[in-house]
Amino acid sequence: MGETNEDRHLTQLGGESRLPASPEDAVLETVANPHPGETYLVRFTCPEFTSLCPVTGQPDFAHLVIDYVPDKLLVESKSLKLFMHSFRNHGAFHEDCTVAIAKRLCAAMTPVWLRIGGYWYPRGGIPIDVFYQTGTPPEGLWLPDQGVAPYRGRG
């Protein structure tokens, strides 16, 4: 499958790409939705998301699940991976990371609907789960459970 005119704007796909220094430096690229007008769900799962505590500088870990219904654009997955990894050295609270990711995705591709589940691993004995969505899911959408069990510790 060769490059199309629609793909020529992609700068990260198909070659070596450097990790962005920060989420603000990361570029989210998009491609045309091959099925505009269809109601379908796209899911990205990031089970090893990391960021830094803005106070202590200690690492924080999360399992993120992003579901969206595309409109005219899809997010290109390599650019999403680089964006997600740009948080590795970024200091922000769990709530800020989770909601900021959702807002950047919405700004980049203007989906019909988007939700993100941020299932953060415990620090100080308390796991924090952060959920954000842009509104009511479209009628008729098959919306599977995000599949992340509540934190149970070692038991």
CNS distance restraints for C-alpha pairs under 8 A (distance, minus, plus):
assign (resid   3 and name CA) (resid   7 and name CA) 6.12 0.50 0.50
assign (resid   3 and name CA) (resid   8 and name CA) 7.08 0.50 0.50
assign (resid   4 and name CA) (resid   8 and name CA) 6.69 0.50 0.50
assign (resid   6 and name CA) (resid  31 and name CA) 7.28 0.50 0.50
assign (resid   6 and name CA) (resid  32 and name CA) 7.33 0.50 0.50
assign (resid   7 and name CA) (resid  31 and name CA) 6.88 0.50 0.50
assign (resid  10 and name CA) (resid  29 and name CA) 6.59 0.50 0.50
assign (resid  10 and name CA) (resid  30 and name CA) 7.85 0.50 0.50
assign (resid  12 and name CA) (resid  16 and name CA) 7.34 0.50 0.50
assign (resid  12 and name CA) (resid  17 and name CA) 5.85 0.50 0.50
assign (resid  12 and name CA) (resid  78 and name CA) 6.96 0.50 0.50
assign (resid  12 and name CA) (resid  79 and name CA) 6.48 0.50 0.50
assign (resid  13 and name CA) (resid  78 and name CA) 6.31 0.50 0.50
assign (resid  13 and name CA) (resid  79 and name CA) 7.61 0.50 0.50
assign (resid  19 and name CA) (resid  82 and name CA) 5.92 0.50 0.50
assign (resid  19 and name CA) (resid  85 and name CA) 7.12 0.50 0.50
assign (resid  19 and name CA) (resid  86 and name CA) 6.37 0.50 0.50
assign (resid  20 and name CA) (resid  25 and name CA) 5.74 0.50 0.50
assign (resid  20 and name CA) (resid  26 and name CA) 5.22 0.50 0.50
assign (resid  20 and name CA) (resid  82 and name CA) 6.79 0.50 0.50
assign (resid  20 and name CA) (resid  83 and name CA) 7.15 0.50 0.50
assign (resid  20 and name CA) (resid  85 and name CA) 7.96 0.50 0.50
assign (resid  20 and name CA) (resid  86 and name CA) 5.40 0.50 0.50
assign (resid  21 and name CA) (resid  25 and name CA) 6.27 0.50 0.50
assign (resid  21 and name CA) (resid  26 and name CA) 7.60 0.50 0.50
assign (resid  21 and name CA) (resid  86 and name CA) 6.17 0.50 0.50
assign (resid  21 and name CA) (resid  89 and name CA) 7.87 0.50 0.50
assign (resid  22 and name CA) (resid  26 and name CA) 6.48 0.50 0.50
assign (resid  22 and name CA) (resid  86 and name CA) 5.07 0.50 0.50
assign (resid  22 and name CA) (resid  87 and name CA) 6.38 0.50 0.50
assign (resid  22 and name CA) (resid  89 and name CA) 7.32 0.50 0.50
assign (resid  22 and name CA) (resid  90 and name CA) 6.34 0.50 0.50
assign (resid  23 and name CA) (resid  83 and name CA) 6.04 0.50 0.50
assign (resid  23 and name CA) (resid  84 and name CA) 7.68 0.50 0.50
assign (resid  23 and name CA) (resid  86 and name CA) 5.21 0.50 0.50
assign (resid  23 and name CA) (resid  87 and name CA) 5.98 0.50 0.50
assign (resid  23 and name CA) (resid  90 and name CA) 7.53 0.50 0.50
assign (resid  26 and name CA) (resid  79 and name CA) 7.91 0.50 0.50
assign (resid  26 and name CA) (resid  82 and name CA) 7.01 0.50 0.50
assign (resid  26 and name CA) (resid  83 and name CA) 5.22 0.50 0.50
assign (resid  26 and name CA) (resid  86 and name CA) 6.90 0.50 0.50
assign (resid  27 and name CA) (resid  79 and name CA) 6.55 0.50 0.50
assign (resid  27 and name CA) (resid  83 and name CA) 6.90 0.50 0.50
assign (resid  28 and name CA) (resid  75 and name CA) 6.96 0.50 0.50
assign (resid  28 and name CA) (resid  76 and name CA) 7.31 0.50 0.50
assign (resid  28 and name CA) (resid  79 and name CA) 5.25 0.50 0.50
assign (resid  28 and name CA) (resid  80 and name CA) 6.10 0.50 0.50
assign (resid  28 and name CA) (resid  83 and name CA) 6.86 0.50 0.50
assign (resid  28 and name CA) (resid 105 and name CA) 7.59 0.50 0.50
assign (resid  28 and name CA) (resid 108 and name CA) 6.48 0.50 0.50
assign (resid  29 and name CA) (resid  75 and name CA) 6.02 0.50 0.50
assign (resid  29 and name CA) (resid  76 and name CA) 5.50 0.50 0.50
assign (resid  29 and name CA) (resid  79 and name CA) 5.86 0.50 0.50
assign (resid  29 and name CA) (resid  80 and name CA) 7.81 0.50 0.50
assign (resid  29 and name CA) (resid 108 and name CA) 7.38 0.50 0.50
assign (resid  30 and name CA) (resid  73 and name CA) 6.01 0.50 0.50
assign (resid  30 and name CA) (resid  74 and name CA) 5.38 0.50 0.50
assign (resid  30 and name CA) (resid  75 and name CA) 4.41 0.50 0.50
assign (resid  30 and name CA) (resid  76 and name CA) 5.03 0.50 0.50
assign (resid  30 and name CA) (resid 108 and name CA) 7.24 0.50 0.50
assign (resid  30 and name CA) (resid 109 and name CA) 6.66 0.50 0.50
assign (resid  31 and name CA) (resid  73 and name CA) 5.56 0.50 0.50
assign (resid  31 and name CA) (resid  74 and name CA) 5.30 0.50 0.50
assign (resid  31 and name CA) (resid  75 and name CA) 6.39 0.50 0.50
assign (resid  31 and name CA) (resid  76 and name CA) 6.18 0.50 0.50
assign (resid  32 and name CA) (resid  72 and name CA) 6.03 0.50 0.50
assign (resid  32 and name CA) (resid  73 and name CA) 4.68 0.50 0.50
assign (resid  32 and name CA) (resid  74 and name CA) 6.13 0.50 0.50
assign (resid  33 and name CA) (resid  70 and name CA) 7.06 0.50 0.50
assign (resid  33 and name CA) (resid  71 and name CA) 7.04 0.50 0.50
assign (resid  33 and name CA) (resid  72 and name CA) 5.22 0.50 0.50
assign (resid  33 and name CA) (resid  73 and name CA) 4.82 0.50 0.50
assign (resid  33 and name CA) (resid  74 and name CA) 5.55 0.50 0.50
assign (resid  36 and name CA) (resid  70 and name CA) 7.62 0.50 0.50
assign (resid  36 and name CA) (resid  71 and name CA) 5.94 0.50 0.50
assign (resid  36 and name CA) (resid  72 and name CA) 5.64 0.50 0.50
assign (resid  37 and name CA) (resid  71 and name CA) 6.96 0.50 0.50
assign (resid  39 and name CA) (resid  69 and name CA) 6.55 0.50 0.50
assign (resid  39 and name CA) (resid  70 and name CA) 7.82 0.50 0.50
assign (resid  39 and name CA) (resid 138 and name CA) 7.54 0.50 0.50
assign (resid  39 and name CA) (resid 140 and name CA) 7.79 0.50 0.50
assign (resid  39 and name CA) (resid 141 and name CA) 6.41 0.50 0.50
assign (resid  40 and name CA) (resid  69 and name CA) 5.73 0.50 0.50
assign (resid  40 and name CA) (resid  70 and name CA) 7.45 0.50 0.50
assign (resid  40 and name CA) (resid 141 and name CA) 6.53 0.50 0.50
assign (resid  40 and name CA) (resid 142 and name CA) 7.54 0.50 0.50
assign (resid  41 and name CA) (resid  67 and name CA) 6.51 0.50 0.50
assign (resid  41 and name CA) (resid  68 and name CA) 5.61 0.50 0.50
assign (resid  41 and name CA) (resid  69 and name CA) 4.90 0.50 0.50
assign (resid  41 and name CA) (resid  70 and name CA) 7.49 0.50 0.50
assign (resid  41 and name CA) (resid 141 and name CA) 7.38 0.50 0.50
assign (resid  41 and name CA) (resid 142 and name CA) 7.38 0.50 0.50
assign (resid  41 and name CA) (resid 143 and name CA) 7.35 0.50 0.50
assign (resid  42 and name CA) (resid  67 and name CA) 5.62 0.50 0.50
assign (resid  42 and name CA) (resid  68 and name CA) 5.33 0.50 0.50
assign (resid  42 and name CA) (resid  69 and name CA) 6.26 0.50 0.50
assign (resid  42 and name CA) (resid  70 and name CA) 7.54 0.50 0.50
assign (resid  43 and name CA) (resid  65 and name CA) 7.04 0.50 0.50
assign (resid  43 and name CA) (resid  66 and name CA) 5.56 0.50 0.50
assign (resid  43 and name CA) (resid  67 and name CA) 4.47 0.50 0.50
assign (resid  43 and name CA) (resid  68 and name CA) 6.61 0.50 0.50
assign (resid  44 and name CA) (resid  65 and name CA) 5.89 0.50 0.50
assign (resid  44 and name CA) (resid  66 and name CA) 5.10 0.50 0.50
assign (resid  44 and name CA) (resid  67 and name CA) 6.56 0.50 0.50
assign (resid  45 and name CA) (resid  63 and name CA) 7.46 0.50 0.50
assign (resid  45 and name CA) (resid  64 and name CA) 5.83 0.50 0.50
assign (resid  45 and name CA) (resid  65 and name CA) 4.55 0.50 0.50
assign (resid  45 and name CA) (resid  66 and name CA) 6.33 0.50 0.50
assign (resid  46 and name CA) (resid  63 and name CA) 5.70 0.50 0.50
assign (resid  46 and name CA) (resid  64 and name CA) 4.97 0.50 0.50
assign (resid  46 and name CA) (resid  65 and name CA) 6.29 0.50 0.50
assign (resid  47 and name CA) (resid  62 and name CA) 6.60 0.50 0.50
assign (resid  47 and name CA) (resid  63 and name CA) 4.04 0.50 0.50
assign (resid  47 and name CA) (resid  64 and name CA) 6.03 0.50 0.50
assign (resid  47 and name CA) (resid  65 and name CA) 7.97 0.50 0.50
assign (resid  48 and name CA) (resid  61 and name CA) 6.65 0.50 0.50
assign (resid  48 and name CA) (resid  62 and name CA) 6.20 0.50 0.50
assign (resid  48 and name CA) (resid  63 and name CA) 5.91 0.50 0.50
assign (resid  49 and name CA) (resid  61 and name CA) 5.65 0.50 0.50
assign (resid  49 and name CA) (resid  62 and name CA) 5.08 0.50 0.50
assign (resid  49 and name CA) (resid  63 and name CA) 6.08 0.50 0.50
assign (resid  49 and name CA) (resid  64 and name CA) 6.86 0.50 0.50
assign (resid  49 and name CA) (resid  84 and name CA) 7.13 0.50 0.50
assign (resid  49 and name CA) (resid  85 and name CA) 7.34 0.50 0.50
assign (resid  49 and name CA) (resid  88 and name CA) 7.74 0.50 0.50
assign (resid  50 and name CA) (resid  59 and name CA) 6.64 0.50 0.50
assign (resid  50 and name CA) (resid  60 and name CA) 5.57 0.50 0.50
assign (resid  50 and name CA) (resid  61 and name CA) 4.64 0.50 0.50
assign (resid  50 and name CA) (resid  62 and name CA) 6.37 0.50 0.50
assign (resid  50 and name CA) (resid  85 and name CA) 7.47 0.50 0.50
assign (resid  50 and name CA) (resid  87 and name CA) 6.49 0.50 0.50
assign (resid  50 and name CA) (resid  88 and name CA) 5.09 0.50 0.50
assign (resid  51 and name CA) (resid  59 and name CA) 5.82 0.50 0.50
assign (resid  51 and name CA) (resid  60 and name CA) 5.30 0.50 0.50
assign (resid  51 and name CA) (resid  61 and name CA) 6.70 0.50 0.50
assign (resid  51 and name CA) (resid  87 and name CA) 5.00 0.50 0.50
assign (resid  51 and name CA) (resid  88 and name CA) 4.48 0.50 0.50
assign (resid  51 and name CA) (resid  89 and name CA) 6.03 0.50 0.50
assign (resid  51 and name CA) (resid  90 and name CA) 5.61 0.50 0.50
assign (resid  51 and name CA) (resid  91 and name CA) 6.34 0.50 0.50
assign (resid  51 and name CA) (resid  92 and name CA) 7.18 0.50 0.50
assign (resid  52 and name CA) (resid  56 and name CA) 8.00 0.50 0.50
assign (resid  52 and name CA) (resid  57 and name CA) 5.34 0.50 0.50
assign (resid  52 and name CA) (resid  58 and name CA) 5.53 0.50 0.50
assign (resid  52 and name CA) (resid  59 and name CA) 4.49 0.50 0.50
assign (resid  52 and name CA) (resid  60 and name CA) 5.49 0.50 0.50
assign (resid  52 and name CA) (resid  87 and name CA) 7.71 0.50 0.50
assign (resid  52 and name CA) (resid  88 and name CA) 6.74 0.50 0.50
assign (resid  52 and name CA) (resid  89 and name CA) 6.13 0.50 0.50
assign (resid  52 and name CA) (resid  90 and name CA) 5.61 0.50 0.50
assign (resid  52 and name CA) (resid  91 and name CA) 4.47 0.50 0.50
assign (resid  52 and name CA) (resid  92 and name CA) 6.37 0.50 0.50
assign (resid  52 and name CA) (resid  93 and name CA) 7.97 0.50 0.50
assign (resid  53 and name CA) (resid  57 and name CA) 4.89 0.50 0.50
assign (resid  53 and name CA) (resid  58 and name CA) 5.37 0.50 0.50
assign (resid  53 and name CA) (resid  59 and name CA) 6.17 0.50 0.50
assign (resid  53 and name CA) (resid  60 and name CA) 6.35 0.50 0.50
assign (resid  53 and name CA) (resid  91 and name CA) 5.28 0.50 0.50
assign (resid  53 and name CA) (resid  92 and name CA) 5.84 0.50 0.50
assign (resid  53 and name CA) (resid  93 and name CA) 6.18 0.50 0.50
assign (resid  54 and name CA) (resid  90 and name CA) 7.86 0.50 0.50
assign (resid  54 and name CA) (resid  91 and name CA) 4.12 0.50 0.50
assign (resid  54 and name CA) (resid  92 and name CA) 4.95 0.50 0.50
assign (resid  54 and name CA) (resid  93 and name CA) 6.48 0.50 0.50
assign (resid  55 and name CA) (resid  91 and name CA) 7.79 0.50 0.50
assign (resid  57 and name CA) (resid  91 and name CA) 6.88 0.50 0.50
assign (resid  60 and name CA) (resid 120 and name CA) 7.58 0.50 0.50
assign (resid  60 and name CA) (resid 121 and name CA) 7.32 0.50 0.50
assign (resid  60 and name CA) (resid 123 and name CA) 7.74 0.50 0.50
assign (resid  61 and name CA) (resid 120 and name CA) 5.96 0.50 0.50
assign (resid  61 and name CA) (resid 121 and name CA) 5.69 0.50 0.50
assign (resid  62 and name CA) (resid 118 and name CA) 6.46 0.50 0.50
assign (resid  62 and name CA) (resid 119 and name CA) 5.39 0.50 0.50
assign (resid  62 and name CA) (resid 120 and name CA) 4.10 0.50 0.50
assign (resid  62 and name CA) (resid 121 and name CA) 5.67 0.50 0.50
assign (resid  63 and name CA) (resid 118 and name CA) 6.15 0.50 0.50
assign (resid  63 and name CA) (resid 119 and name CA) 5.08 0.50 0.50
assign (resid  63 and name CA) (resid 120 and name CA) 6.35 0.50 0.50
assign (resid  63 and name CA) (resid 121 and name CA) 7.94 0.50 0.50
assign (resid  64 and name CA) (resid 116 and name CA) 6.99 0.50 0.50
assign (resid  64 and name CA) (resid 117 and name CA) 5.66 0.50 0.50
assign (resid  64 and name CA) (resid 118 and name CA) 4.68 0.50 0.50
assign (resid  64 and name CA) (resid 119 and name CA) 6.09 0.50 0.50
assign (resid  65 and name CA) (resid 116 and name CA) 5.61 0.50 0.50
assign (resid  65 and name CA) (resid 117 and name CA) 5.17 0.50 0.50
assign (resid  65 and name CA) (resid 118 and name CA) 6.71 0.50 0.50
assign (resid  65 and name CA) (resid 146 and name CA) 6.60 0.50 0.50
assign (resid  66 and name CA) (resid 114 and name CA) 7.41 0.50 0.50
assign (resid  66 and name CA) (resid 115 and name CA) 5.96 0.50 0.50
assign (resid  66 and name CA) (resid 116 and name CA) 4.45 0.50 0.50
assign (resid  66 and name CA) (resid 117 and name CA) 6.56 0.50 0.50
assign (resid  67 and name CA) (resid 114 and name CA) 5.72 0.50 0.50
assign (resid  67 and name CA) (resid 115 and name CA) 5.35 0.50 0.50
assign (resid  67 and name CA) (resid 116 and name CA) 6.28 0.50 0.50
assign (resid  68 and name CA) (resid 111 and name CA) 6.63 0.50 0.50
assign (resid  68 and name CA) (resid 112 and name CA) 7.48 0.50 0.50
assign (resid  68 and name CA) (resid 113 and name CA) 5.50 0.50 0.50
assign (resid  68 and name CA) (resid 114 and name CA) 4.14 0.50 0.50
assign (resid  68 and name CA) (resid 115 and name CA) 6.32 0.50 0.50
assign (resid  69 and name CA) (resid 111 and name CA) 5.83 0.50 0.50
assign (resid  69 and name CA) (resid 112 and name CA) 5.37 0.50 0.50
assign (resid  69 and name CA) (resid 113 and name CA) 5.16 0.50 0.50
assign (resid  69 and name CA) (resid 114 and name CA) 6.41 0.50 0.50
assign (resid  70 and name CA) (resid  74 and name CA) 6.06 0.50 0.50
assign (resid  70 and name CA) (resid 109 and name CA) 7.75 0.50 0.50
assign (resid  70 and name CA) (resid 110 and name CA) 7.67 0.50 0.50
assign (resid  70 and name CA) (resid 111 and name CA) 4.61 0.50 0.50
assign (resid  70 and name CA) (resid 112 and name CA) 5.67 0.50 0.50
assign (resid  70 and name CA) (resid 113 and name CA) 7.28 0.50 0.50
assign (resid  71 and name CA) (resid 109 and name CA) 7.81 0.50 0.50
assign (resid  71 and name CA) (resid 110 and name CA) 6.90 0.50 0.50
assign (resid  71 and name CA) (resid 111 and name CA) 5.10 0.50 0.50
assign (resid  71 and name CA) (resid 112 and name CA) 5.41 0.50 0.50
assign (resid  72 and name CA) (resid 109 and name CA) 7.64 0.50 0.50
assign (resid  72 and name CA) (resid 111 and name CA) 7.73 0.50 0.50
assign (resid  73 and name CA) (resid 109 and name CA) 5.36 0.50 0.50
assign (resid  73 and name CA) (resid 110 and name CA) 7.46 0.50 0.50
assign (resid  73 and name CA) (resid 111 and name CA) 7.40 0.50 0.50
assign (resid  74 and name CA) (resid 109 and name CA) 6.40 0.50 0.50
assign (resid  75 and name CA) (resid  79 and name CA) 7.69 0.50 0.50
assign (resid  75 and name CA) (resid  80 and name CA) 6.93 0.50 0.50
assign (resid  75 and name CA) (resid 105 and name CA) 7.62 0.50 0.50
assign (resid  75 and name CA) (resid 108 and name CA) 7.62 0.50 0.50
assign (resid  75 and name CA) (resid 109 and name CA) 6.55 0.50 0.50
assign (resid  76 and name CA) (resid  80 and name CA) 6.39 0.50 0.50
assign (resid  77 and name CA) (resid  81 and name CA) 6.17 0.50 0.50
assign (resid  78 and name CA) (resid  82 and name CA) 6.29 0.50 0.50
assign (resid  79 and name CA) (resid  83 and name CA) 6.07 0.50 0.50
assign (resid  80 and name CA) (resid  84 and name CA) 6.07 0.50 0.50
assign (resid  81 and name CA) (resid  85 and name CA) 6.12 0.50 0.50
assign (resid  82 and name CA) (resid  86 and name CA) 6.11 0.50 0.50
assign (resid  83 and name CA) (resid  87 and name CA) 7.33 0.50 0.50
assign (resid  84 and name CA) (resid  88 and name CA) 7.90 0.50 0.50
assign (resid  86 and name CA) (resid  90 and name CA) 7.13 0.50 0.50
assign (resid  87 and name CA) (resid  91 and name CA) 7.69 0.50 0.50
assign (resid  92 and name CA) (resid  96 and name CA) 6.08 0.50 0.50
assign (resid  92 and name CA) (resid  97 and name CA) 6.13 0.50 0.50
assign (resid  93 and name CA) (resid  97 and name CA) 6.32 0.50 0.50
assign (resid  94 and name CA) (resid  98 and name CA) 6.20 0.50 0.50
assign (resid  94 and name CA) (resid 118 and name CA) 7.91 0.50 0.50
assign (resid  94 and name CA) (resid 120 and name CA) 7.23 0.50 0.50
assign (resid  94 and name CA) (resid 128 and name CA) 7.48 0.50 0.50
assign (resid  94 and name CA) (resid 130 and name CA) 7.35 0.50 0.50
assign (resid  95 and name CA) (resid  99 and name CA) 6.16 0.50 0.50
assign (resid  95 and name CA) (resid 130 and name CA) 6.03 0.50 0.50
assign (resid  96 and name CA) (resid 100 and name CA) 5.73 0.50 0.50
assign (resid  97 and name CA) (resid 101 and name CA) 6.16 0.50 0.50
assign (resid  98 and name CA) (resid 102 and name CA) 6.59 0.50 0.50
assign (resid  98 and name CA) (resid 116 and name CA) 7.23 0.50 0.50
assign (resid  98 and name CA) (resid 117 and name CA) 7.68 0.50 0.50
assign (resid  98 and name CA) (resid 118 and name CA) 5.94 0.50 0.50
assign (resid  98 and name CA) (resid 130 and name CA) 6.65 0.50 0.50
assign (resid  98 and name CA) (resid 131 and name CA) 7.64 0.50 0.50
assign (resid  98 and name CA) (resid 132 and name CA) 7.76 0.50 0.50
assign (resid  99 and name CA) (resid 103 and name CA) 6.21 0.50 0.50
assign (resid  99 and name CA) (resid 116 and name CA) 7.99 0.50 0.50
assign (resid  99 and name CA) (resid 132 and name CA) 6.46 0.50 0.50
assign (resid 100 and name CA) (resid 104 and name CA) 6.11 0.50 0.50
assign (resid 101 and name CA) (resid 105 and name CA) 6.24 0.50 0.50
assign (resid 102 and name CA) (resid 106 and name CA) 6.19 0.50 0.50
assign (resid 102 and name CA) (resid 114 and name CA) 7.48 0.50 0.50
assign (resid 102 and name CA) (resid 115 and name CA) 7.27 0.50 0.50
assign (resid 102 and name CA) (resid 116 and name CA) 6.57 0.50 0.50
assign (resid 102 and name CA) (resid 132 and name CA) 7.42 0.50 0.50
assign (resid 103 and name CA) (resid 107 and name CA) 6.10 0.50 0.50
assign (resid 104 and name CA) (resid 108 and name CA) 6.14 0.50 0.50
assign (resid 105 and name CA) (resid 109 and name CA) 6.23 0.50 0.50
assign (resid 105 and name CA) (resid 110 and name CA) 7.56 0.50 0.50
assign (resid 106 and name CA) (resid 110 and name CA) 4.78 0.50 0.50
assign (resid 106 and name CA) (resid 111 and name CA) 6.11 0.50 0.50
assign (resid 106 and name CA) (resid 114 and name CA) 7.53 0.50 0.50
assign (resid 112 and name CA) (resid 138 and name CA) 7.90 0.50 0.50
assign (resid 113 and name CA) (resid 133 and name CA) 7.47 0.50 0.50
assign (resid 113 and name CA) (resid 134 and name CA) 5.87 0.50 0.50
assign (resid 113 and name CA) (resid 135 and name CA) 6.79 0.50 0.50
assign (resid 113 and name CA) (resid 136 and name CA) 7.60 0.50 0.50
assign (resid 113 and name CA) (resid 137 and name CA) 6.24 0.50 0.50
assign (resid 113 and name CA) (resid 138 and name CA) 7.31 0.50 0.50
assign (resid 114 and name CA) (resid 133 and name CA) 5.51 0.50 0.50
assign (resid 114 and name CA) (resid 134 and name CA) 5.60 0.50 0.50
assign (resid 114 and name CA) (resid 135 and name CA) 7.89 0.50 0.50
assign (resid 115 and name CA) (resid 131 and name CA) 7.33 0.50 0.50
assign (resid 115 and name CA) (resid 132 and name CA) 5.47 0.50 0.50
assign (resid 115 and name CA) (resid 133 and name CA) 3.97 0.50 0.50
assign (resid 115 and name CA) (resid 134 and name CA) 6.51 0.50 0.50
assign (resid 116 and name CA) (resid 131 and name CA) 5.77 0.50 0.50
assign (resid 116 and name CA) (resid 132 and name CA) 5.43 0.50 0.50
assign (resid 116 and name CA) (resid 133 and name CA) 6.45 0.50 0.50
assign (resid 117 and name CA) (resid 129 and name CA) 7.23 0.50 0.50
assign (resid 117 and name CA) (resid 130 and name CA) 5.99 0.50 0.50
assign (resid 117 and name CA) (resid 131 and name CA) 4.68 0.50 0.50
assign (resid 117 and name CA) (resid 132 and name CA) 6.80 0.50 0.50
assign (resid 117 and name CA) (resid 146 and name CA) 7.62 0.50 0.50
assign (resid 118 and name CA) (resid 129 and name CA) 5.45 0.50 0.50
assign (resid 118 and name CA) (resid 130 and name CA) 4.84 0.50 0.50
assign (resid 118 and name CA) (resid 131 and name CA) 6.13 0.50 0.50
assign (resid 119 and name CA) (resid 127 and name CA) 7.72 0.50 0.50
assign (resid 119 and name CA) (resid 128 and name CA) 6.57 0.50 0.50
assign (resid 119 and name CA) (resid 129 and name CA) 4.57 0.50 0.50
assign (resid 119 and name CA) (resid 130 and name CA) 6.58 0.50 0.50
assign (resid 119 and name CA) (resid 148 and name CA) 7.63 0.50 0.50
assign (resid 120 and name CA) (resid 127 and name CA) 5.74 0.50 0.50
assign (resid 120 and name CA) (resid 128 and name CA) 5.20 0.50 0.50
assign (resid 120 and name CA) (resid 129 and name CA) 5.66 0.50 0.50
assign (resid 120 and name CA) (resid 130 and name CA) 7.84 0.50 0.50
assign (resid 121 and name CA) (resid 126 and name CA) 7.93 0.50 0.50
assign (resid 121 and name CA) (resid 127 and name CA) 5.13 0.50 0.50
assign (resid 121 and name CA) (resid 128 and name CA) 6.98 0.50 0.50
assign (resid 121 and name CA) (resid 151 and name CA) 7.75 0.50 0.50
assign (resid 122 and name CA) (resid 126 and name CA) 4.76 0.50 0.50
assign (resid 122 and name CA) (resid 127 and name CA) 3.85 0.50 0.50
assign (resid 122 and name CA) (resid 128 and name CA) 6.90 0.50 0.50
assign (resid 123 and name CA) (resid 127 and name CA) 6.67 0.50 0.50
assign (resid 127 and name CA) (resid 151 and name CA) 7.05 0.50 0.50
assign (resid 137 and name CA) (resid 141 and name CA) 6.95 0.50 0.50
